[in-house]
Amino acid sequence: MPRMTAARAAVEILRREGVSHLFGLPGAAINPFYAAVRAQGELKHVLARHVEGASHMAEGYTRAKAGNIGVCVGTSGPAGTDMITGLYAASADSIPILCITGQAPVAKLHKEDFQAIDVPSIAQTVTKMAVTVLEAAQVPGTFQKAFQEMRGGRPGPVLIDLPLDVQLTEIDFDPDLYVPLPIATPRASVAQAEKVLDLLAEAEHPLIVAGGGIVNADAADLLVEFAELNGVPVVPTLMGWGTIPDDHRLMAGMVGLQTAHRYGNRTLLASDLVVGIGNRWANRHTGGLDVYRGERKFVHIDVEPTQIGRVFAPDLGIVSDAKAALETLIHVTRTRMAQGPLPDRSAWAAECRERKRTLVRRTDFDSVPVKPQRVYQEMNNAFGPDVRYVSTIGLSQIQAAQMLHVYRPRHWINAGQAGPLGWTGPAALGVAVADPEATVVALSGDYDFQFLIEELAVGAQFKIPYIHVVVNNAYLGLIRQAQRGLDMDFCVQLSFDNINTPELGGYGVDHVKVAEGLGCKALRVFEPDGILPALEEAKKLMVEYEVPVVVEVILERVTNVAMGTELDNVVEFDELDGVVNPIPTASGLRD
């Protein structure tokens, strides 16, 4: 049996589990692992500037392509604690990433050794598995189990903590004999699928709610097939956006209190049956349950048994992987089609399309300072259906989800539940590493952009080009809007007179200079007619210099974005009459 260090065994397992990239920072307690990476020579490493940034890069990498597992690496102590936010973000959105940390030697774990902290105990609530490996011979089995945990059931992150002496200990291990553990996949039964079809047959206005579980299962094509066979309109959640193209005749719009369409909410309220697949009934999607549930019936299909009934009890709950469920549903649908015609849903689908055509929001503002809606209009015009958008939280993300268009799964990549500020930039780098041929466009407000702005240097150093659109109103905009209910505007101002850049007129941080100082290219826009030319120029600069390109748009200071407390009580702050629809239109429909 070949002998090697436990660290080398871990590296060999990573390659055999399909890992090709690492995102991290070396340090004394993890250096034996890095030595093994160097000796093995196949893994590519991206050196982050902050360990939290590395964890977000790993998540972006995972989410960009089916089957990817992003891996972030750090040393002992604060490296592990810094990655907790990344583990939380991944756990909240069911994204598998592997966090590997160094640790003090086993014999010193209880002696308050330098940077010795029980990271697994801290990480337990935001991982599927978190463990310090105390015996070198357990390293192969621990990594093998980690990949099974990350991929099985509801996907999620894992943390493996490796003491220094464990990494250095030699063990018997033959990489050629390594086999990944099988993944258990719960599958809907034919009887369960028959019951779903029975409920559809009884309904007059059914909808499908398509969640992020469909993306994780790589089942978007099956979703569209099932919807088309039955003629049922589809409402994607924020995490499921792109599972059905925005311009598809059955795409009925997103539903919710914030990242939602007027027509989506109206259609949900007009429905009588909702079939949720791979979703979790998030509160920003449902709003108050009395309004959301109404008199309609619900089916909930999810891979995680404890998700069924967590928010409310459905009329029918099915534990199943989304892909497996859709395969069974399609089989039963085709069997019934062979026996006779299915219910005609054309009138209901046409009604949904008419709402989509008419219940839109205005984007064609030409005022100065720029209104943010115009930014999203020009982004729609500048980027085609293959663009990959990355965003996290704030008014910028909320309004973008109301107005941008997505036509492919994994082309809207968003930290949905956790929403950590600073996530956008490093996640975009991870996406660009996973898909170097793609046009990756990140979207941030100024505060999100500033949180982990140093990671721009990673893109410059490793030639990872992407476009970062920064909508700058020098405000914590979402928090300011939330403070309206308390009649205050307190501690949310980012504006100040920058003595080095007076032309900013009180907008504070000079993002252009910062980006250029970090090795990137940057453009600033003050007027709406300059947005599209700047985006076109950014595309050229990205290709020419192979670095991140920042496009900053100076916005009006205060914009209140449409949102509310219930699906039937979303407040619209901007005029809705006389809407002029650019191409693609504000609804995503194409001529």
N, C-alpha and C positions, 0 to 999 in steps of 0.2 A: 504494500500500500504506500503511495507517495506520502511524504511528510512535508508540511509547510506550516507557516504561522497561521494562527486563527484569522488574522487580518487578511492574509492572502486568500484563505478559503472564502472569506466573505466577499472579496472582490471577484473571485471566480464564480461564485453563485450569482452575483449581480449580473454578470454577462450572460449567464445561462438562463436568467429570468427575463432577458430582453433589455436590460438597462444599457444605455450607450452614453449618457451624459450625467455628470454630477454638478451640483451647484453648491458652493460652500467656501469655507475659510479654514486653512490648516491652523494647527496650534499644537502645543507640546503634548497634550494628552491624546490627540488623534493622529499624530505624526506617523506612528507605525502603520496605520491604515493608509495614509497618503504614500508611504514608502511602497506598500503593496500595489497601490494604483499605479505608481511610477514603474515598478518592475513588471507588472502585467502588461501595461502599455496600450491597452485597447480603449479604455474609458476616456472620454473627453471631459475636461473640467473647466467650468466657468467660475472665475474668482469673483465672488460678490464683495461689495463694500460694507455690507451689514448682514448679520446672520439672519435677521428677519427677512431681509430682501431675498436671501437665498431660498428661504422656505416658500416665498411667493413665486419666485422663478420656477421652483419645482412644481408648484400647482399649475401655473400657466403651461408648463411643458406637458404635464399629464393631460390637461383638458384639451390640448390642441389636436390630439390624435387618439383614436381608439386603440387601447392596448398599452399606451405609454404609462410608465410609472416614473414620476419625477423623484429624484433623490437629492436631499440636502444634507450637508455634512458640516459639523462644527466641533469645536473642542469642548472641554469640560466647563462646568459652571455657567457663566452668563451666555455662552453660545446656546446651550439648551434652553435656558429661560427666554432668550430672545426669540427662539423659534416657536414658542407656545402660541403666539398670535397666528403664525402661519398654520400650525396644526389645528387651531380652532377654526380658521377660515375653511380649511380643507374638510374638516369633520362636519361642519355645518352644511356644506354643500355636497357631501358624499363623494369626495374626491380622494383617490388613493395617492398618498405620497409617503415616502420613507425618509425618516429623519434619523441620521446616525450621529451619535455624539461620543466624544471621548470622555473618560472618567478617571479619577484617581485610582491607584492600585487597590485591589480588593481588601488587602489588610489595613488600608488606611481610610476606608469609607466611613468608619465610625469615629475617626480621630480629628474631624474638622480640618482635614488636609486642604491645601490651597485649591480653591475652586471645586471642592468636592461637595456636591449637593445632590439630593435624591431627585433627579430630574423625572424619572418615571412616575413617582408619586404626584408630582406637579402636573404631569401630562395625562394622567389617567382619564380625566373627564373629557378630554378632547382627542382621544385616540381610540382605536379599536383594540390596541395592544401596546403596552409600554413596559419595557423590561430592561433591567441591568443584568447582563450575562456574567455570571460569577465563575463559571467553569469553561475553559477554552473549548473543550470537546462539545459543548452545547451550542457553539456558534453556528455550525451548519444547520442544525435543526431549528434554531431560533430564526435564522433568515428564511429558511424554507417555510416555516409556519407564518412568518410575517407576510410573505407574498400571498399565501393562501388567504390570510385574514383581509388583506387590502382588497383583494379581488372578489372575495366571496360575499354573498348576501348583499346588504347595503354597503357599498364600497366606502373606504375611509382610510385615514392615515395610521401609521405605526411608528413608534420610536424605539430604537435599539441603542442602548447605552453600553459602551465597551470600555471596561477598565483597561488601563495602560498595560498591565501585566498579562491580561487575558489576550490582548491583541498580539503580544510578542511570543506567547507560548506556542510551541510546535505541536501539531496534532496530525493524526493519520486522516487524510482526506484525498479522494480521487475525484477530481472535477468531472471526468468523463462518465462517472457512474451516477452523477447527480440527475435527479428527475424532479421537476416541480410537482407539488402536491395537487391533486384534483380539486376543482372548484365545484361545490354543490350549487345547483341552480334550481330553485323551486319553479315548478311549471303549472300553469293553470290546466285543469282537467277539461275534457270535452264537455262534461256535464255543467261545469261552471260557465264555460263559453256559451253553451246553449241557453243558460239562464240570462246572460247578458244580451243575447240576441232576442230573447223573449221580451225583455224590458224595452229594448229598442223598438220592437214591433208594436208595443203598446203605446209608445210615446209619439207625440205629434211634433215636438220641437226639441229633439235631442242634441246634445253637444258632447264633444270629447275634450277633456282638459288634459293636455300633453305636458308632462313634467320632465324634469331633468333626468329622471330615471331612464327615459327613452334615449336620451343622449348617451348616458353612461353605458347602456346596453347596445349602442350602435344600431338602433332599430328605427330610425327616422323613416327609411323607405317603407318599412312595414306599416308604420303609422299611417302614412299617406295612402298606401294601398287599402288598408282597412277602411279609412274614411271615405275613399272614392267608391269602394264597392258598396258601402251602405249609404252614401250620399249625406254623411253627417258632418256638419261644420266643426272646425277644430279651434279651440282656444289654447294657445301655448302659454305656459307660465313663463316668468322671466328666465328661469333656468332651462326651460324647454324651448325658448325662442330659437327659431331656425329649424325645428323639427319638421315644419311645413313652411314652404316659402311664403313670404309676405304677400306675393302677388298671386298665390294659388286661389282658385275660385272658392275653396272651402276654408280658407284661413279667415277666421271670424274676428280676429283682434285679441289683444291681451286684456285681461280683466284685473281690476284691483283698485286700490286707493291712491296709488302713485304712478307706478310704471304700468299705465293702462291706456287704452283707447276709449274714446266716448262710445264708439260703436261696439266695442267689446263688452263693456259694462251693460249697455242696453240689450245686447243679444243674450247675455247670461240671464238677465232678469226676465227675458221673454221665454226662456227655456223651461222644459218640464222634466227633463232627465239629463243628468250630468254623469259621464263616465270618465273618472279620473284614472290616468295610467302613469305610474311613476312619479306622482306628485305627493305633496304632504300637507295641502290645505294651509299654506302659510298665511299668517294674519294680514299681511299687506296685500295678499291676493283676495282673501275672502271679505275683509272688513268684519262688521258685526255678523254673527252667524244667523241671527233671526232673519235678516234681510237676505243674506247669501243663500240660505237653505230654502226659505219660503215654503211653498207647497211642493217643490220639485223632489224627485227621487235621485238617489246617488249610488253609483257603483265606485268602489275604490280598489284599484289593483296596485299592489306595491310589493317589492321584494322583501321588505322587512316586516315580519308579523306584527311587531308592536306599533307600527305606524297605523294599522287598521284600527279605527276607533279612537285614535289619540286625540284628535281635535273634535270630531263628532262621529256618531255611529252611522255608517252608511246602510242603505237598504241591502246592499250586497257587498261583502268584502272578500277579496281573493288575494292570497299570498302567491305572488309569482314574479319572476324576472320579467321585465317589460317585453323583451324580445320573445321570450317563450310564450307569454300571454298573447301577444299579437299574432304569432304563428298559429296558435290554436284558434283564436278568434277568426282569422282569415280562413282557416280550414273549415270551420263550422259555417261561416258565411258562404263559401263556395258550395258547400254541400246543400245549403238551403236554396241557393240560386239555381242549382240543378233541378230542384223540386218545384220551382215556381218563382215568379218575380218577388223581389223584396219591396217593402213599402217605398212609395215614391216621395222623396224628400226634396224635390226640385223647387217647390214653392217656398219652403222654409229656407233653403239655401239662397234662393233669390232675394228673399226678405233680408237675410243677413248681409248679402252683397250690397243691397241698396243702403242699408245703414252705413256700411263701410264707405260707400261713395259719398254720402252726404254729411255724416257726423264726424267732420274732421276739424283740426285746429289750424289756425293761421300760422304760416311760416314766412311770408313774403314781406316782412317789415324792412323798411329802408332807412330807419332813423339812426341818428348818431347821438350818443354812443350806441353801439350795436346791441340789438335785442338778441338773446341767445337763440331764439327760434330760427333766425336767419343762418346761424352757424350750421345747424343741423340740415337745413335746406341745401346749403352749399356742399355739405359732406355727402348728402344723397346724390348730388350732381357730380361730385368729383370722383367718387369711388363706386366701382361696379359691384355686381352681385358676389364676387369672390373675395371681397375685403373681409378681414377678420378684425372685429371691434373688440376692444378690451376696456372695461371700466369697472368702477367699484361702488361709489356711494356719493350722495349729495344731489343738489338740484341739477347739476350737469348730467349725472347718470339718469335721474328720473325723467327729465325732459327729453334726453336723447332716446330713451326707450319709448317715449311717446311718439317720436318723430323720425328716428332713423329707420332703415329697412334692412332686414336680414333674410337671406335666402338659402342658407345652408346650416346644417347642424354644426356646432362647434365654431361658429362664426360670430357669435355673441358670447364673450367670455367675461363673466361678471361674478364678483364675490357677493352672492345673493343674500345670505342670511347674516353673516358676520359683518360684512362691509367695513373692513379696516382701512382707515385712511393710509395712503402710501402704497397700497396694494397694486395699483394700476401699472405703474412703471415697471417694477420687477416682473410682474406677471406677463406683461407684454414682451419683455426680453425672453422669458421662458417660451412663450408662444412662437416668437421669431426663431429661436433655436430649434424648436420642434419642426417648424415649417419654414425653412429659409427662403423658399420661393414665393411665399405669400406676401401680400401687402397687409401689414399689421398696423392698425391705427388705434392708438390709445386715446382715451378721452378723460380729462381731469378738470376739476375746478382748481383754483390756485392753491387751496389748502392741501388737498390730496396730493398735488404735484410736489409741494414742498416737503412732505413728510419723509420720503425716501429718495430725494432728488439726487443724492450722490450716486445712485445706481445708474444714472446716465453714463457715468464714466466706464461702467462695465460694457455698455454697448459700444462705446468708442474704442476701448482697448481690444475687445474681441470681435470687432466689426460685425455687430448685430444691428442692422438697420431697421428702424420702424419710425412711424410718424406719431408724434405726441401732440394732440390738439389740447391746448390749455385755454379754457374760457375763464377770464380773469375779471372778477368784479370786486376784488379786494375785500371779500366778506366771507364769513362762515355762513353761506347762503341758506342752507337747509335749517341750520340751527336758528338763524335770524327769523326765518319764516315761522318756525315752531314757537318762537318767543312772542309772536304777535298775540297769541292767546293769553299771554301774561302781561300784555301791554308794556313790553320792554324791548330794548335793543342794547343788550348788555354783554360786554366781553366777546363780541363777535366781529369787531372791526379789524381788518388786516391792513387798512390804508395808513400811509404816512408819507410825508414828503421825503423822497429819496434824494439826498444831497448830490449823489453821483449821477442821477438820471432825472433831471427836473422835467423832461418832456413827458414823463409818465403822469404828471399832474396829480400826484397824491396816491397813486396806485401801489406804492410801496416797493416790494421786491422786484428787482430787474431780472426777470427770468431769462431774458435773452443773454445777458452777460454771464449769468450763472451757467447756463447750458453751454455757452461757448467756452467758458473756463474749464468745463468738464470734458471738452474735446468734441462737442457736438455742433451741429448747425442749428440756427434758430431764426425765425421770422416773427415780426410783430405786425398786427393789423389793427387799425383804428376805425375803418369805415367798412360798411357791408359789401360794397363793390370790390373790396380788396381781398375778401375771404377766398373766393374760388381761385383767383390767380396765385395766392399764397399756397393753397393746397396743391395746385399743379406744380408750382416751383418746388415744393417739399418733396414731391414724388421724384423729381429729377435729382435733387440734392441727395436723397436717400440712395439712389442708384450710383451716383457719381462718387460719393465719399464713403459709402458703406458705414454710416454712423446714424444714431438717432437724430431725427430732425424735429425740432419743436416749432409748432405754429401757435403763437399766443394771440388771442383775440381779446381786445379790451372791450368789456361789456358795460352796459348801464349798471350802476351800482346796485339797484334794487329791482329784482324781477320775482314776482310770486308765481310759482308753478302750480298748475292745476292739481289739486289733491283734495281729499276729504276724509270723512269718518265712516261713511257707508257707501256702498256701490251706487245707491240712488241719491247720494248727497256729496258729489264731487264738485268743488267750487272751481269755476272757470274765471280766471282773473283777467284774461285778455279777450278782446272782441272776437266773435265767432262769425259775424256777418261779412260777406264780401270776400270770402277766402279765395285766394288765387293759388292753384295747385301747380307746383313745378313738376318736372319730369325726373324721376318717378314722383307720382303724386303723393300728397300728404297721407293717403291711406295705404300706399304701397301697391295699388292697382296700376297696371301698365296698359297703355293703349295697344 
